[in-house]
Amino acid sequence: MVAKNTAFDLQKCARSNILALEPYRCARDDYKDDGTNILLDANENAYGPGLALNGEGKLPGANVNGTSDSSSAIDVDLLGLNRYPDPHQEELKQLLCNLRNTHSHTPKKITPANLFVGVGSDEAIDALIRAFCVPGKEKILTCPPTYGMYSVSAQVNDVALAKIPLQTPSFDLDVPAILKAMDEDKSIKLAYLCSPGNPTGKLLKKEDVQKILEHPWNGVVVVDEAYIDFSPDGTSMAEMA
């Protein structure tokens, strides 16, 4: 989430070398495959997937839909296992939107433009640090006890940590201390907040997160809702993004 204040400036917050990057473009963005193209651009196996089939074009002893019926036929070519998937994951993102929009965690509908698909949330955590924090100079803010990968990714990227512990015994955010750290240490670029907390299981108060978003700070608030599906309806903060 981007801070809801006029102090935020993406051009100054993100790393300049990241902003200067040319967006990745796949050759197939320009030359759409209609099923008749001969695709030789990605070092793929043009002869199909390397699966051993029997004389009937079936996978011997294959498990299909949870069964072990060796007579079950699979049209391997239709699976497209010999091709790289869509680099933009458009169909996958739409399916995820369809699933998420059936939940009532938040009234806000999401679209593929709202999604980043990564190799688990750890990739997203790491990508944000690499995009916004200059190694050896800038920091992230965390609120321990919290998910350990925030600090691991920071250490791997030579990014320091500013730690503002959760209040005890409530495990609520210490909002005054967080805002004070943001004011006094301009090297903090990301604030990682976990809701529900890992390992606390505590849902953060929306009003606390709102106060942080409204604070005049040139940084990005990251709300990690990896376990939101274990939470009551209406507790997601996606609508605040």
VOBA-627939 format. One line per 10 residues: number of its first residue (from 1); their letters; for each residue x, y, z of C-alpha. Coordinates in Angstrom, 1 decimal, padded with zeros to 4 digits. Each point is the difference from the previous one (the first is absolute). Example, Ala and Ser with C-alpha at 12.3 -4.5 7.8 and 13.67 -1.06 7.14 Angstrom:
BEGIN
1) AS) 012.3,-004.5,007.8; 001.4,003.4,-000.7
% end
This chain:
BEGIN
1) MVAKNTAFDL) 000.0,000.0,000.0; 001.2,003.5,-000.8; -000.2,002.5,002.8; -003.2,002.1,-000.4; 001.7,003.3,000.2; 001.5,002.7,-002.2; 003.5,-000.7,001.2; 000.3,-003.2,-002.1; 002.0,000.3,-003.2; 000.6,-003.2,-001.9
11) QKCARSNILA) 002.9,001.6,-002.0; 001.8,000.7,003.3; -001.1,-003.1,001.9; 000.9,-002.7,-002.5; 003.6,-000.7,-000.9; 001.1,002.1,-003.0; 001.6,-002.9,-001.8; -003.3,-001.9,000.3; -002.0,002.9,-001.4; 002.5,000.1,-003.0
21) LEPYRCARDD) -000.6,-003.6,-000.9; -001.8,-000.8,-003.3; -003.1,-002.1,000.7; 000.5,-003.6,-001.0; -001.7,-000.8,-003.2; -000.4,-003.5,-001.4; 000.3,-000.5,-003.8; -003.4,-001.7,000.1; -001.6,003.2,001.2; 000.7,001.3,-003.6
31) YKDDGTNILL) -000.5,-003.2,-001.9; -003.0,-001.8,001.4; -000.2,-003.7,-000.5; -003.1,-001.1,-001.8; 000.9,-003.6,000.1; 001.7,-000.1,-003.3; 003.2,001.8,000.8; 003.4,-001.8,000.2; 001.3,001.1,003.4; 003.8,000.0,000.3
41) DANENAYGPG) 000.6,003.1,002.1; 000.2,-001.6,003.5; 002.1,-003.1,-000.4; -003.1,-002.2,000.6; -000.5,-003.6,-001.1; -002.0,000.5,-003.3; -000.7,-003.8,-000.1; -002.2,000.0,003.1; 000.5,-000.9,003.7; 002.6,-002.6,000.8
51) LALNGEGKLP) -002.5,-002.5,001.5; 000.2,-003.7,-000.8; -003.3,-001.1,-001.6; -001.2,-003.4,-000.9; -001.0,-001.0,-003.6; -003.5,001.5,000.6; 001.4,003.4,001.0; -000.8,-000.6,003.7; 002.1,000.4,003.1; 000.6,-003.6,001.3
61) GANVNGTSDS) -001.3,-000.3,003.6; -000.6,003.7,000.2; -001.9,001.5,002.9; -002.9,001.9,-001.4; -002.4,001.9,002.3; 001.3,-001.9,003.0; -000.4,-003.4,-001.6; 002.5,-002.5,-001.3; -001.9,-001.2,-003.0; 002.7,-000.7,-002.6
71) SSAIDVDLLG) -002.6,000.1,-002.8; -000.8,003.7,000.7; 001.1,002.1,-003.0; 001.6,003.4,000.3; 000.3,002.3,-003.0; 003.5,001.1,000.9; 000.3,002.4,-002.9; -002.9,002.0,001.3; 001.7,000.5,003.4; 002.7,001.9,-001.8
81) LNRYPDPHQE) 002.7,-001.3,002.4; 002.7,000.6,-002.5; -000.7,003.8,-000.1; 000.8,002.8,002.4; -003.2,001.4,001.6; -001.3,003.4,-000.6; 002.6,002.4,001.6; -002.9,002.4,001.0; -002.1,-002.8,001.5; -003.2,001.7,-001.2
91) ELKQLLCNLR) -002.3,-003.1,000.1; 001.4,-001.1,003.4; -000.5,003.5,001.4; -003.6,000.2,-001.2; -000.7,-003.4,001.6; 001.5,001.3,003.3; -002.2,003.1,-000.3; -003.1,-002.1,-000.6; 000.8,-002.0,003.1; 000.9,002.9,002.2
101) NTHSHTPKKI) -003.0,002.1,-001.1; -002.4,-002.7,001.2; 001.3,000.6,003.6; -001.4,002.7,002.2; 003.2,000.9,001.7; -000.3,003.4,-001.7; -002.6,001.6,-002.2; 002.7,001.2,-002.4; 000.3,-002.0,-003.2; 003.5,-000.8,-001.3
111) TPANLFVGVG) 001.1,-000.3,-003.6; 003.1,-001.6,-001.6; 001.6,003.5,000.1; 000.0,-000.2,003.8; 001.9,-003.3,000.1; 003.6,-001.1,000.1; 000.6,-003.7,-000.4; 003.1,-001.3,001.6; 001.6,-003.2,001.3; -001.7,000.3,003.3
121) SDEAIDALIR) -000.2,003.2,002.1; 003.7,-000.2,000.7; 000.8,001.1,-003.6; -002.3,003.0,000.4; 001.7,000.9,003.3; 003.4,-000.2,-001.6; -001.0,001.8,-003.2; -001.4,003.0,001.9; 003.3,000.3,002.0; 002.0,-000.1,-003.2
131) AFCVPGKEKI) -002.2,002.6,-001.7; -000.1,002.6,002.8; 003.1,-000.5,002.3; 003.5,000.9,-001.0; 002.4,-002.6,001.4; 002.1,001.2,002.8; -001.9,003.3,000.4; -003.7,-000.6,000.6; -002.2,-001.9,002.4; -003.3,-001.8,000.4
141) LTCPPTYGMY) -002.2,000.2,003.1; -001.4,-003.1,001.6; -002.0,-000.6,003.2; 001.2,-003.2,001.8; -001.0,-002.6,000.8; -000.8,-000.3,-003.7; 000.7,-002.1,-003.1; 003.7,-000.8,-000.3; 000.5,000.5,-003.7; -000.2,003.7,000.2
151) SVSAQVNDVA) 003.3,000.1,001.9; 001.5,-002.8,-002.1; -000.7,001.8,-003.3; 001.3,003.2,001.5; 003.2,-001.6,001.1; 000.5,-001.7,-003.3; -000.4,003.4,-001.8; 002.3,001.8,002.5; -003.0,002.0,001.3; -000.2,001.0,003.7
161) LAKIPLQTPS) -003.0,-000.5,002.3; -001.8,002.5,002.2; -001.9,-002.1,002.5; -003.1,001.3,001.9; -001.3,-002.9,002.2; -003.7,-000.6,000.2; -001.6,001.1,003.3; -000.5,-002.7,002.6; -002.1,-001.7,001.0; -002.4,001.3,-002.8
171) FDLDVPAILK) 002.4,-000.5,-003.0; -001.4,003.2,-001.4; 002.2,002.4,-002.1; 001.9,002.6,002.0; -001.2,002.7,-002.4; 001.7,003.0,001.8; 003.3,-001.8,000.0; -000.3,-000.9,-003.7; -000.9,003.5,-001.1; 002.9,001.4,002.1
181) AMDEDKSIKL) 002.4,-002.4,-001.7; -001.3,001.1,-003.4; 000.5,003.6,000.9; 003.5,-000.4,001.5; 001.5,-002.5,-002.5; -000.4,001.0,-003.6; 001.8,-003.1,-001.1; -003.1,-002.2,000.8; -001.7,-000.8,-003.4; -002.3,-002.9,000.8
191) AYLCSPGNPT) -002.1,-000.9,003.0; -001.0,-003.6,000.2; -003.2,-000.6,002.0; -001.4,-003.6,000.4; -003.8,-000.5,000.4; -000.9,-002.5,001.3; 003.4,-000.1,001.7; 002.5,-002.8,-000.4; 000.5,-001.4,002.6; -002.5,002.0,002.2
201) GKLLKKEDVQ) -003.2,-000.7,-002.0; -001.1,003.6,000.9; -001.9,002.0,-002.6; 001.3,003.6,-000.2; -002.5,002.8,000.7; -001.0,001.8,-003.2; 000.1,003.3,001.7; 003.6,-000.6,001.0; 001.0,-000.8,-003.6; -002.0,003.0,-001.2
211) KILEHPWNGV) 002.0,002.3,002.3; 003.2,-001.3,-001.5; -001.3,000.4,-003.6; -001.0,003.6,000.7; 003.3,001.0,001.6; 002.2,002.2,-002.2; 002.7,-002.5,-000.9; 001.6,-000.8,-003.3; -000.1,-003.7,000.2; -002.2,-003.1,-000.6
221) VVVDEAYIDF) -002.1,-001.9,002.6; -000.1,-003.7,-000.8; -002.9,-001.9,001.7; 000.7,-003.7,-000.1; -003.3,-001.8,000.1; 001.3,-003.5,-000.8; -002.4,-001.5,002.6; -003.0,002.2,-000.7; -002.1,-003.0,-001.0; 000.1,-001.2,003.6
231) SPDGTSMAEM) -001.5,003.3,001.1; -003.6,001.3,000.3; -001.7,001.7,-002.9; 000.7,003.7,-000.4; 003.4,-000.1,001.6; 002.1,000.4,-003.2; 001.7,003.4,-000.6; 000.0,-000.4,-003.8; -002.7,002.7,-000.2; 002.5,002.5,001.5
241) A) 002.6,-000.5,-002.8
% end
